[in-house]
């Protein structure tokens, strides 16, 4: 009986794992002048790269993209801004829009 219950419990967990899709964030950074190397290090030295995440839905992928726009205080004099688009299971999220608003308070702080 215990073995059957354990098996049923494990089987109930499978759908949530199986439903996770691929969320691909296309991230482009604009470096503050003279800080290109440090700004681009998160993309292997390139201004643009892809970050792949597992996501439950297109909406969850959109939240990942919005979260990735954050420019932490210690990087605001390194990275001027970012542009991030997302695809969930190869379909553009929200029409392929840029999730990073150019007027964000954490952008354009190179000074």
C-alpha positions as CSV (number, residue, x, y, z in Angstrom):
1,X,0.0,0.0,0.0
2,X,2.8,2.4,0.9
3,X,4.6,1.7,-2.3
4,X,1.4,2.4,-4.3
5,X,0.9,5.7,-2.6
6,X,4.5,6.7,-3.1
7,X,4.2,5.8,-6.8
8,X,1.0,7.9,-7.2
9,X,2.6,10.8,-5.4
10,X,5.7,10.7,-7.7
11,X,3.5,10.4,-10.8
12,X,1.5,13.5,-9.7
13,X,4.7,15.5,-9.8
14,X,5.5,14.6,-13.4
15,X,3.0,16.9,-15.1
16,X,4.4,20.0,-13.5
17,X,7.9,19.1,-14.7
18,X,6.7,18.1,-18.1
19,X,4.8,21.3,-18.6
20,X,7.9,23.6,-18.1
21,X,8.8,25.2,-21.4
22,X,11.9,27.0,-22.7
23,X,12.1,30.7,-22.0
24,X,14.9,32.4,-24.1
25,X,15.8,35.9,-23.2
26,X,17.7,37.9,-25.8
27,X,19.7,40.4,-23.8
28,X,21.5,43.4,-25.3
29,X,23.5,45.7,-23.0
30,X,24.7,49.2,-23.8
31,X,27.8,49.9,-21.7
32,X,28.8,53.1,-20.1
33,X,31.8,54.6,-22.0
34,X,35.0,52.8,-21.1
35,X,33.2,50.0,-19.3
36,X,32.4,47.7,-22.3
37,X,34.5,44.8,-21.1
38,X,33.0,44.8,-17.6
39,X,29.4,45.4,-18.9
40,X,29.6,42.6,-21.5
41,X,31.2,40.0,-19.2
42,X,27.8,38.5,-18.4
43,X,27.5,37.7,-22.2
44,X,30.9,36.2,-22.6
45,X,32.4,39.5,-23.7
46,X,29.6,40.3,-26.3
47,X,27.0,43.1,-26.1
48,X,24.2,40.6,-27.0
49,X,23.5,37.0,-25.8
50,X,20.8,34.6,-25.0
51,X,19.9,33.4,-21.5
52,X,17.8,30.2,-21.4
53,X,15.5,29.5,-18.5
54,X,12.7,27.0,-17.7
55,X,9.4,28.6,-17.4
56,X,5.8,27.3,-16.8
57,X,4.1,29.7,-19.3
58,X,4.5,32.7,-21.6
59,X,3.4,34.9,-18.8
60,X,6.0,33.5,-16.5
61,X,8.6,34.0,-19.2
62,X,7.5,37.7,-19.5
63,X,8.1,38.1,-15.7
64,X,11.6,36.6,-16.1
65,X,12.3,39.1,-18.9
66,X,11.1,42.0,-16.8
67,X,13.1,40.9,-13.8
68,X,16.2,40.6,-16.0
69,X,15.9,44.3,-16.9
70,X,17.0,45.2,-13.4
71,X,20.3,47.2,-13.4
72,X,21.6,46.8,-9.8
73,X,23.1,49.8,-8.1
74,X,26.6,48.5,-8.3
75,X,26.4,48.2,-12.1
76,X,24.6,51.5,-12.9
77,X,28.0,53.1,-13.7
78,X,28.9,50.1,-15.8
79,X,25.8,49.3,-17.9
80,X,23.9,52.3,-19.3
81,X,20.8,50.3,-20.4
82,X,19.5,46.9,-21.6
83,X,17.0,45.7,-24.2
84,X,15.4,42.4,-23.5
85,X,13.1,40.4,-25.7
86,X,11.8,36.9,-24.9
87,X,10.6,33.8,-26.6
88,X,8.6,31.0,-25.0
89,X,8.9,27.7,-26.8
90,X,10.1,29.6,-29.9
91,X,7.1,32.0,-29.9
92,X,7.8,35.7,-29.2
93,X,6.4,36.8,-25.9
94,X,4.1,39.8,-26.1
95,X,4.9,40.3,-29.8
96,X,8.7,40.5,-29.3
97,X,8.5,43.7,-27.3
98,X,11.5,45.1,-25.4
99,X,10.6,44.5,-21.7
100,X,13.1,47.2,-20.5
101,X,11.5,50.7,-20.5
102,X,14.2,53.2,-21.6
103,X,13.0,55.6,-19.0
104,X,13.8,53.3,-16.0
105,X,15.3,55.0,-13.0
106,X,18.1,52.4,-12.9
107,X,19.2,53.3,-16.5
108,X,21.3,56.2,-17.9
109,X,23.4,56.6,-14.7
110,X,26.8,56.5,-16.3
111,X,27.7,60.1,-15.1
